[in-house]
Amino acid sequence: THPPFMASRVIQRFGISNPSPAFIERVATAYATGSYDNGRFGSDSYGDLGALVAAILLDDETRKPVLDSDPAHGHIREPLVKVLSFFRSMGASFEQPLSLSTLMSLESRIGQGSYEPPSVFSFFLPEYTPNVPALQTAGLVAPESMVLSGDNLLELHEAIFGFVKFGVKKCYTDSLEGYRVGLPWQMSCNEEGDTETAPARPTYLPPLAASVDDILDDLSILLTSGRLTPKNRAVIKSVVEPEFNTGNLAKSIRMAQQLLFATPEFHSTSVTRNLNKVRELTGYTEPPAAPYKAVVLLMMLGGADSWNLLVPHSNCAIGNQYQEYKTARGSSHSLSTTKLTPISALSSDQNCNTFGVTEDLDYLAELYNAGKTIFFPNTGILAKSMTKHDDWNGDTPFQLGAHNSMVHEFYRNDAFNERPNSGVFGRMLDQLKLRGYQTAANAAGAGSAMLTGDTQYNHPIRGVTTNNPDSLNKIPTVENIYDIMKELNGVGEHDNGVMSEAWSSRVASGLFEHEEAIEFAQLPQFSDHDYPGEGSLNGRFGSVMKSMKSRGYRKVNREFYVVKHDGYDHHGGNDVSGKFKSVNDAIRNFVGELKSNGLWESTVLVMGSDFGRSLNPNSSGGSDHAWGGNYFMVGGSVRGGKILGKYPQPLTPDHPNWIGRGRFIPTTSWDAIWNGIGQWMGLHDEDELNEAIPNRGSFDTCTELFTDKDLFIDGACTCSECETVTWPPTTPLTSAPTQAPRTKYQAEDQDWDSGAKVSYGNSGWTGEGYVNMGEKNSWVQFGTVDGGAGGACTLGFRYSVGSSQPRSCSLKVNGVSVGTVTFSSTESWDAWEIDYVETICVPGYNVIRITATTGEGGPNFDRMDFLTANTNTPQPTNQPTMPVPTNLPTPKPTSQPTNNPTPLPTSPPTTAAPTVPQPTSQPTN
């Protein structure tokens, strides 16, 4: 693991969301050297976690009290940590030992639950910035705020208030009631303060209770580490003191406990400086002038395997593309033609005139045949159009393949970071608002980053909840506690802590959304609202439908929704069929509701995901992270019944965008789709579109961007002239294939036999894993190594050998043996070294195969670095020069996708480089 990366991530988990570069360096050094405080902590071995943790806990940036006054310091506390902290501080007493299962099934309620992360990357992304100007303008992150939906926030308060009033019982909220399941006794909630029948209850009593100040002094230490501000303390005291003066000490304590929990000082660790002035949130007051339109994004989190969504079927001009698909997918992942619903692609300029849609999404095929679905093959985030013969990795200014980075890039759609801390939907809403439209941003479980606009417009993001609105604070200790909570989380002063500001602003918007939902529930159009279908996805679409029906009340005419559907990271097992069936059912129900409410023609539904997955299955029965994928769009105004963009042909390594194991560089950019949708929503001026979609200038407007006329029957674009491609100044120009061969080939992306497998258990590897050559005669083959113009070349194998004995492998280049490579011990399986081998490569593609010859198998291989004669070659380390083969044959193409394709021409035609314009000044308003 890269030491600075490890250091910054672990520091965040220890409560500092934005550590300084110097702090990260000190911790990374301790991790890399295995030593801290002159050897007092650590084993002097790379990757020592004891040294890393000591470096964090004992550093001045962690311990110095003066940093508590720094507005940028601290973090927002995680929901589950807050529950456990409150239990511990308030002396929670349990009739039976508390087990972690007590706090399960809470992810959908408070944002976190034991063993319930929505993905392997936990509950929130480390680089997440919420829609809070103080954080956005400072370039700071607040990862934990990612789970702060309005209903989760209020559910957490209701759960803790209920714990104080009744103990852990199912009264009017069941957030923490998992502990009580199966217990024999009855539990009533008739009287506030009655905790006798609860299996878990608070037992806190202050050591001194002669005054309210005594109580607040102690609770401030226990719940806020002494951060309770004089202003918030005065507010709480004014509420508690009248009850204390009646002599009811127990109720006074319960009041103080609940009010302290409602402060930003409890929920964040940054300084709080507020005016105790309620944050006023209002909506539009006048009806909108233009008709209503909405975009709904169905976000399939985890990276959806979409190769079975849209499949070449028959009537192909070149080759048998269905057979190519079947060969590449294998018997475990390919669909027979009987499992496909045929659709016509005669008007779509594809190699095949007939495609098939998986039967799991037969309703999409039905809508396609009715002219209401468009499919977008091989689509993804792109900096510019490119093929594998370009320096595609170097020309891509973001990290490929990782969930957090690719979701981040999908939401932002700003490859060169020209509009930092904003999302593509948020920027569209900004520009629509400037045009006079009345806009709304809505998150149904995901997508806040996509809906975030520029800080100068600061449009709020509504949380669209699946919960039915209900009154809060039933059987109260403090009658108007949520009104007081608004005051405690009031308008921040100019130097308010950014984490406190992030928390308090979300409290204000959460309460506003709840009050709004209560009012919606009284409207006539909701009296008979009975949304069809079951399951979480139908629930989220039902909440979107309910929100759309309230558009007249909210007085909006342009809005975006992001709907979450997770669970698509199928590395093991091909489980996407069940997910698609859920999607099919949900879309059928949603479209039916849109039609019955007169919204079908004014709504478009788009599928999105982190990335596509590999066409080739992996050795675990699943598929791996890739890049381009197949997507769809449906709507009553969609000009459908066509496939826009080019479906890859052939589905073999011969394709110019195939970059290994069925991964494709996208041929259609998301910029193309958002361009047409932005125009349909009302953005037609080029400057507006460039603000909303900053990278659209990297694509030809005639051939690489869709217009609203391409996508919609009511498209109004008057685009008659084509704009030339204007690369951003930071984009490097593309070189010819023979001038810039690829230099790094990840082992897990290549071909191997059954004796080798992709593994992830050890640390220190790059890419998405490494290949474990666990048996003698197991091999890894690098089948499409671009040798450029040919000649002398150097191969660098990054490997680990954790055993004391070296591992030997035979090496073949284009089928000719060039000797044996001996890989020495690297001390542990987490330590990696590179051994270099000199040889001769042919022009175009080369096939490199390395085979284990020792009884224990070969080393773990991370990647192969390929260097040509005109590249700065590292000197070989303790490795003999290999014999140089003579009379190397040119590799011959075969029909199998696992072998190398025909060599590239060594003298490709030259192409004129695009003109690089000078950057223009940005608008100042």
N, C-alpha and C positions, 0 to 999 in steps of 0.2 A: 504494500500500500504506500502511495506517495506520502512522505512525512507531512508536508504542509496541508495536504488534503485531510489526512487523518487528524492532525492537530486542530484544524478549524472546526471539523465536524464534532469532535469530542468536546471541545470548549463550549460549543453551542449547547450540548446536552448538559453541561454543568452550569448553565444559567447566564451565559453572556452571548447574546445573539450576534453581536458585531465586534468581535475581538480586534484589537489593533494589529497591524502587520508585524510589529515587534513582538507582541505576545505570541502570535502564531509561530514566528521564527524560533522563539525560545522553547516552546513546547515541541516543535518539530525537531529541533536539535536534540532534545532529550530523548525523543522517540528513536531518532536515527542512530544516536550514539549509545543508547541504552543506559544513559547515566544522567543524573541530576544532582546538583549541589555537591560537586566534586566527588561523585561516586557514592554519596550517602544513600542514594536511592538508585536502584537499577542493577542489572547484571553485566553491564558493558556489552550487551548484545543488541544488534539491530532489532527494532520493533518491541522493545521492552515496555509493556503497558504500565508497569509500576512506576517507571521513570516518567512516562507521559502524564499519568494522573498526579504524581507529586508535583510536576512542573506546573500543572494547572492549579492545583489547590494551594500551593505555596507562593504563587506569583503575586507581585504587588497589584497587578490588575484585577486579581480576584479578591484580595484581602484589604486593600486600602479604603477606609471609610470615606475618604474625600470623593471617591468616584461615585458614591451614592448621589452626589449633587450634579453629576454630569447627565444632562438630558438624554444623551445617546447611549447610556450604559444600561445594563440589565436585560431583562427579557419578559415575555408574557408567560405565566406559568401554565403547564399542561393541565387539562381538566382532571385527569385521573390523579395526578400529583396533588392537586388542590383538595380533592375529596379525601385522600389518605392523610394529607397534612391536617385538615380540619378534624378528622376522626382522632388523630393522635393528640393534637393540641387540646382538644376538648374532652379528652379522657374517655373515648368511646369504650364502653364495657360490653362484652359479648357473652351471651349465655353459652355459646359454643365457640370453639376456636374459629377465628376468621380464616377463610380460605380465599384464594384469589378468584375462585369461581363466583364468589359473592358479587364481584364487580364486573362480571361478564354481561354481554348483551347491552352494553351501554354506548357502543360506538355511534349508533343512530340516534341516541338520546342526548348525550352530553358531548359527543365528539371523540370520545376515547373509551375503550374498554379493555380489560385484560385479555391478551392474546387475540385481539381483534383488529390488527392493522388492515386497512383495505388493500395493501400490497406489501411486497417484501421491503419496500422503501419507507415503511412506517406510515404515520398518520398525516404528516405534513412534509413539505419540501424545504430543504435548508436555505434555499435562495428566495423564498416567497416574500413578497412585499405586498401588504394589503393596500386598499384604496384609501390611504391616509396621507394627505399632503406633507405632513411633517416628516414622514418616513420616505416618501417618494423623492422629495426635493433634496434630502440629505443622502440619498442613495443607500439607505439602510434596509435591513431585512427584519422580519418578525415571523419566523416560521410557524410558531404555535397559533398565530392568528388565523391560519388557514382553516382551522376547525371551528371558527367562531361564527357559525350561522346564528341568526336571531333566535330560532326555536331551541337550538342546543344551549345557548347562553341562558335563556329563561328557564329551561328544564333543569339546568344545573342549580340555579338559585332556588327553584321550587323544591328540589330534592334536599338541599341542605337546610332550607327553612323547615321542611317537613321533619328532617332528622332532629332538629332542635326542639320542635314542638311535640313530636309524637314518638321519636326514635325511628328505627328502621321498620316501617310498616307500609303496607299498601293502603294509603288513605285516598287522597285525590291525585297523587302521582305515584307511579310505581318504578321510578328511576333506580332506586337502590333496594328494591324489594326482593331481588333474587335470593338474598340470604334467608328470607322467611319461608321459601317454598318447602312444603312438606312438614313444617313444624305443627305440632298438635294443638296449640292453643289458639283461641280466638283473639283478635286484636281490634279494638274499637278505636275510632278517632273522633270521638264526640266532644272532647274537651282539650283545648290547647294546653300543653304542659303535662299531659298524662302520658308518661312513657313506661308505666309499670308493666304493661303486657308486651312490650317490644323485646325482641331477642337481642337487640343492640340499642344502646341509648347513651347520650352524653352524661358524664358524671362531674363535669368541671365545676369547681368552686374557687373563687379567688382567695389567695392567702389573707388579704385584707379586704374588708368590705364596709368600711366605715363611711365611705362616700362613693358617689358615682365616679369620681376621679380615680379612686383606688381600683375599681373594676376596669376602667378604661386603660389605666396604666398597664395592668397585667395582660389584658386582652391584646393591647397594641404590641407588646413584646411577643406574645405567642402567635398572633395571626399576621402581623405586618413587620416583624423584626424591628419594631420601633419607628416605622416609617409613617405612621398615622399623622397627617398634617394638622396643625392647630385649627384650620378652618373646618375640616371634616370632623375633627374631634368635637368642636363646638356644636356642630349640627347634631351629632349623635347624642351629646350630653343633653341638649335641649329637649330631645325626645324621651330619653331614659329617665331623666331626673324627676319629673312629676310622678312617675310610677314608683321610683325608689322612695320618694318622700311619703308614699302611702304605707310603707313598710313591707311591700311585696318584693323581697330581695330576689327570689327565684325568677319571677317574671322579668324583673329589671335585667338580670343576667341574660335571659333568653333574648330580650330586645337588643341588648348590646351585642350579643353573638351574631345575630342576624344582620344587624346594621354594619358591623365590622366586615362581615363577609361581602356585603354589597359595595365596599369601597374599592377603588382602583388600586389602593395600596396593598390589598390582599392579593389581587389577581395579577399584578405586575411588580417587578422589582426595581423599576426606575422611579425617580423622584416625581411626586405629584404636586403640581401647582395649578389649582383651578380657582375660579371665581365664585363657585357655588351658584352659578347662574345657569338655569336649565338650557340645554341645547335645543333650539327651536328647529324642528323639521316640518316642512310643509310641502304640498304637492302643487300642481298647476291649478289655477283658479278659473281660467276661461276654457271653453271647449275648443278642441283643435280645429284648424281650418281644413286640412287635407284628410283624405280617407286613411284608414288604418292599414298597416302592414307589419308583419312580424317574421323574424328569422328564429328558428328553433334548431339548435345544434344538439344532436345526440352524441355525447362524448363517450366512446367505448374505451375506457381506461385500461391500460395494460398492454396495448398493442394487439389489435384484432387481426387474426389470420383470415385475410379476405380473398385468398386464392380460390376458395370454394364458393365464394359469393358470386363471382362472375367467371365463367369457364368457357373457353373456345369449344364449340360443339361440332360443327360440320360445315360443308360447303366452303372450304378454304382455298384460296388462290394458290398458295405456296405450301406444300407439305401437308402433313396430317397433324395439325396443331393440337387436337385433342390427345393424340398419342404422345406428343411431346409433354403435355401437361401430366398425363398419366404416368409416364416414365419418371419425370422429375419429382412428382409427389409420392410415388410409390403406392403399393397396394393399401397401406395403412391410412393414407391421407387423401387419395384421389377418390372422386365420386364417379360412379358409373353413369352413363347417359340416362339410365332409368331414374336416377335421383336428381335429374336436372329438368327444369321447366324451360323449354326452348323459347328464345326470343329472336326476332329478326334484327340484323345489323346492316341491312342493305343500304341504308342511308347514312351509315356511320363511318365510311372509309376505313374499315378494318380488313385484316387479312381473311377473316372468316365472315361469311354472311349470316351464320347462325351461331349464337352464343347460348349458354345455358345458365340459369340462375338456380342456386341450390333450392331444393324443395322446402327447406326450412324457412325460406323467405319467399314463398310462393305469392304472397300478397304484393311484394315488390314487383314481381314479374307481371302480375295482373295490372298493377298501376302502369308499368312500362308499356304493356300492350294497349292500354287506354291513353297513352301519350302523356303520362303524368310523372314518369321517372326518367332521370338521366343517370347513367353510370359514368364515373370518371376513373379509367384504369391507370395504374402505375402513377399515382399522385402522391406528392409529399412536399415537405419544406425544402426549398432550393434557394441558393444564393444567385445562381444563374443556370442556364441550360448547359449540360456537360455530359460527357460519356466517360467510360473507364479509360479511354486513351488520353484524357486530360488529367491534370493533377487534381482529381476530384476531392481528395482529402484535404489538400492544401487550400483549395478554392472554397472550402466550406468553413465559414467562420464560427461554427458552433460544434459541440460534441455530438457525434453520431452514436446511436445505439443505446444510450442510457435513458431510462424512463424520465428521470427528473429533467434532464436537459431537453429532451425532445418534446415533452409536454409543455415545458416552458416556451420553447420556440414555436410550437403550434399555436399556443395561446397568443403569443406576441406577434408572430408573423412579421418580424422586423430583423432580417438576417444580419444586418450591419449595425444594429442597435442605434439607429438614428432617432428613435423616439423612446428613450429609456423608460422603464417602469410603466409601460402602457400596453394594452392588448388591442388586437385588430378590431374587435367589436366596440371597445371603448372609444377608439379613435374615430370609428364611423359615427358613433353616437355624438361625439363632440362636433363633428362637421355637420351632421344633420340638425343638431341644436342651433348651430350658427345660421343655418338656412331657415330657421323658424319652426322646425318640427318640434313636437312635444314628446320627449323621449323617455325610455325607461330601460334599465339594465337589470336582468333577473337571473339569479343563480339557483338552480334546482339541484343542489348537492355538489356542484363543481363549477369551475370556470370563472371565479372572481377575477383572476389575473387577466383573462381574456376580455372581461367587461370593464376593466379599469381604463379610464381615459386620462387626459392631461390634467395636471393638478390645478391649472387655472380655471378649468370648468367644474371639476370636483363633483361630478354627478354621483349620486348615491347608488349602491348596488343592493337591490332588494333580495332578501332570502325568500325563496318560494318553498314553503314548508308543506309536507304531506300531512301534518297534524291538523286536526280540526281545532279552530280557536276555542279556548275555554277561559273562563275567568281565572285570575291569578289570586294567590294569597287567601285561599279559603281557610276559615277558622283562624283568623290572624292573631298574632301576638302584637304586631304593630299594624294598625288599621290601614294606613296609607303608605306602606313601606316602599312601593314602587315609585311613588311621587318623590319620596325622600331619596330614593336611589338615583333619580334623575339629578337631584341637587348634588349628591355626593360625587357624581360623575359629570359635573357641569362643565361649562366652557373653560378650556384651558388657557392659562396665561401664555405669553409668548415663549417662555422658557420651560413650559411643562415638559416632563419627560416623555419621549416619543412612544415608549411602550404604554405608559399611562394614558396618553392621548389615543393610541390605537384601541385600547380596551374601552375607554369611556365613550369614544365615538361609536363603537359597535353596540354598546349598551343602549345608547340613545336611539340608534337606528333599529335595533331589535325591538325595543318597546314601541316605537312608532309603527313598525310592521305589524306587531301584535294588535295594537289598537285599531289599525286600519283593517286587519282581518276580521276583528270582531264586528266592525261596521259593515264590511262586505257581507258577512253572514246574515245580516238583517235585510239585505236587498232582495227584491222579489225574484230576480233571476237565479238566486241560489236556493230558493225554497224547495225546488224539485231536483237539485243537482245530485244525481246518482251515477257516478262514473263507472263504466263497465270494467271487468277484468280484475285480476288479483296479482299480487306480487309487487316488489318495490318499484319496478320500472313503470307498470301501469299506475302505481300510486303517484310517481313523480309527474307523469304525463297528465294525470288527473288534476294535480295541483297547478300545472301550467294552464290547463284548460280553465280552471276556476279563476286564475289570475287574468287570463285573456278576457273572460266574461266581465271582469271588473274594469275594463279599459275606459268605459264611459265615465265611471265614477272617478277614476284616476286622471281622466282627461288627457290621455296619451294617444298618439297616432303612429309612433315608430318605436318598436322595442325588440330587444334580443333576449333570448333565453338560452342557457346552457344546462342540459339535462345529463346527469351522471348515470352511467351504467358501467360498473367495474367488473373485474374478474376475468380479463382477457389474456393474462400473461401465461399462456399454455406452453411452458417448456416441457412438461411431462404429460403425455396424453393429449389426444385430439378432442378436446371438450367443447369446441366452439359451436357444435350443432345445437346443443341445449340453449346456449346464449342467443343464437340466431332465432330459435323458435320463440323465445321470450320477446325478442325485438319484433318479430313478425306479428305476434299477437298485440303488442303494445301499439305498433303503428296502425294496425287495422282499427283498433278501438279509438285511437287519437284522430285518425282521418274521419271516422264516422262521426265523432263529436264535432270536429271542425265543420263538416258538411251540415250537420243539424243546427249549428249555431251561426251559419252564414259566414264562416271564416276560412273556408277551404281555398278560395281564390286569393285571399290576402295573406296566406301563410306559406312559408317554405320550410321544409325539414331537411337538414343536412346531416350526414353521418361524418364523424371525425374520430381520430384515434391518435395515440402517441406516434405510431409508425406502422408500416406493414410488417409482415413476418416472412421468414424464409420460405421459398417455394419448396425446397428440399426439406424433408423431415429430419429431426436430429435423432441421436441414438437412444434418447429417452422416450421416444414415441410422441414427442411434441414438435414444435417448431421454434425457431430462435428469432431474436430481434433482427429486423432488417431496415428498409427505408421506404421505398415506394409500396403503395397498397392500392386496393380497389375500393371505391367509395360510391355513394349514391346521394341523390337529391330528389325529393318528391314535393309536389304541391299542385294546387288547382290551376295556377297560372304558369306552371313549368312547361316549357316547350320540349316535352319528353319523347320517349320512344326512340332514343338514340344513345350511342356511346361516344362521348366526347373525349378527345385525347387518344393516344395510340396504345392499344394493348400490345405488350411485348411479343415480338415474333422474330426469331424463334425463341422458344422457352428453353434455351440451352446456353452453354457458355459462349457460343458464337455471337450472342446478342451484344451490341456495343455498350449496353448499360448493365450487363451481368457482372457483378463484382465478387462472385464466389458463393457457393451453396445456395443458389437461387435467390440471392439478394440483388435488387435492381436499383440503380440510380433512377429517381423519378423522371418521367418524361413530361409530366404536367405539374406545374407548381400550384400550391394553394393560392398564390397571388392571382392566378388566372381565374379561379372560382370566386374569390372575394371581390375581384374587380367587377364581374357581372352582377353579383348580389348587391354590392355597394351602389351600382348604378340603378338597379331596380328599386332600392330603398330611397333613392332620391339624390344621389351624388353624381353629377354629370360633368362638373368642372374639373379639368385636369389637376389643378392645384389642390382641390378638395380630395380627390382620389389619391394623390401623392402623399398628402398628410395622413390619410387613413391607411394606405398600403405603401409604405416608404420604399419598398424594393421593387415596385412594379416597373420602374424604369430599366430594370435589368432584363426585361423580356419584350419581344417584338409585339406591338399592340395588334397587328394583323394576324399573326400566326401563333402567338404564344399566350395571349390573354383572351378570355371570353368576355363578350359584352352582354348587357341585359337582353339584347335581341337574340343572342345565341341561346340564352337560358330560359327566357320567359316569352310567352305569347303576347304580353302587353309591354315588352321592352320598348323604351323610348329613346335609346341612344341615337344621336345624330352623327355617330363616328363615321366619317367618310374618308378621313385621311389616316395613314398609318404613321405612328411615331417610330423613329429609329431607336435601336437599343442604346441606352445611355448608361454604361456601366458605372456604378458608384466608384469614386476615386480609390477606395480601399480595395477594390477587386483586382487581383492579379490577372494578367492576360493569359489565355490558354496557349500552351505550347503544343507543338506537333508530337505525336506519340513516340517517335524515335529520339526526341530530344529530352523527354522527361519520363522515363519509365518509373513505375511505382517502386517505392523503396521498402515498404513494410507489408508483410503478408502474415496475418494472424493465423495461427495453426488451427484454431477452432473453426475457421471459415473454409478449410480445405477438405480434401477427401482422405479417408483413412479406412483401415480394415477393421474387422470385428474385434481384434485384439487390442485396439486402442479406443479411447473414449474421451469425450469432453468432460472436464471436471472443474469444480469451483472451490474445493475444500481448503486448499492452501492459499496463502496471501501473496501479494507482490506481483501478480500477473497483470498484463495490460489487456485491452480489448474486453471480451465477454467470457473469458475462461482460458483454459489451456488444455492440451491433449496429453493424456496419461497413457504412455506406451507400456502397459503393464505386462506384456507377454513377449517372449522371444518370437521373432519374425513379424511382429506387428509393425505397421508402417504408416507414415503420413506422406501424402503426395501434394505438392504445390503445383497445380496443373496449368496455370495461366500466368506464368512469370514473364513479364514483358522485358525482353532483353535489349530493347532499343535497336541500335544498329549492329549489335553483336560484338564479339571480341572478348577481351579479358574482363572477368567479373568476379566479384567477391560475395560469398554467401555468409551471412552472420546468423547463427542459430542461438536464440535466447532460450536457455534451458535451466532446469534445476535437477540436482541429484542429491537427495538427502541421505543416501546410504554412504558408508565409508568407502565402498568399492566403486570405481568408475564404471560407466556404462558405454558400450561400444555400439556403433551403427555403421552399416554400409551405406554409401552414397552413390546414387545414379543421377546423371544429368542427361536427359533425353534418351533414356534407356541404356546408356553406356556407363559402366562402373568406373568411378574415379577414386576408389579406395575406401578406407575405413576411417571414421572420425571417432576419437575417444573423448568422451565427456567426463571431466574430472568431477570429484565431489564438490558440492557448493556449501557444505556444512549442514544445511537443513533444506527441507522441501520448500521453505518460504524464501530462500535466498536464490537469486538468479544471476547468471553470468552469460556472456556472449562469447562464443568461439567462432572464429572466422576461417573460411576455407576459400582458397583461390582456385578458379577453374576457367573454362572457356564457355561462353554462351553463344547461341545462334541468334540471328536477327529475328524479331517477332517473338512469338511465344516459346517458352521453354518449360519442360516438365522436370521438376526436381523431386526425387523420391528418396526418403531416408528410412532405413529398415533396422530394427533392433536385432543385434546378433548375440547379445549376452543372455544367459538363462533367466535372469530376473527381469528381462525386458529392457526398454530404453529409458531415457530420461523423460521428465515432463517437458514438453515443448510449448513455449508461449507464442513465439512468432519466428519468422525468418526475415532478416533484413537483407535486401538485395542492392548491391552497389555495382555500377559499371566502371569502366576504366577512367571515365572523365569525372568521377565522383571522388571526393575526399574519403579515402578508404582508411578506416582504423587499422592500426597494426595488429596482426594476429597475436593473441595472448597465449603463450605456451602451447601452440598448436602447430604441428608440422605442416609444411606446404603440401597440398595434395598433388598427385601426379596429374598432369594436364592431358586430357583425352585428345586423341586425334581422330580425324574423319568422323566428326559428330554428325549423325543423320538429322535431317530436318524432321520435326515431329509431324506425323500424318494425322489429319482429322479423322474422327470416327463418328458414328451415329450416337454414341453414348454420351450423355450430358456430363459424366464425371471425367471425361478425357479432354485433352486440350483441343481448341479449335484451330482452324487454318491460320498459319502465321500471318501477321499483319504485313502489308506492303512496307518496304523500308523507305520508300520515298513518297510519302503522302502528298496530295496536292496542298499547296499553300493557300491559306485563307487570310484575307486582310483583317488586321486587328481592328476592333471597334474603336471609335473615337471616344476619348475620355474627356467629358466636359468638366469645366471648373465648377466647384460647388457654389450654389447660389445662396444668397442670404435668406434666413428664415424669417417668417412673419413675427412681428414683435408683440401682437396682442394675444 
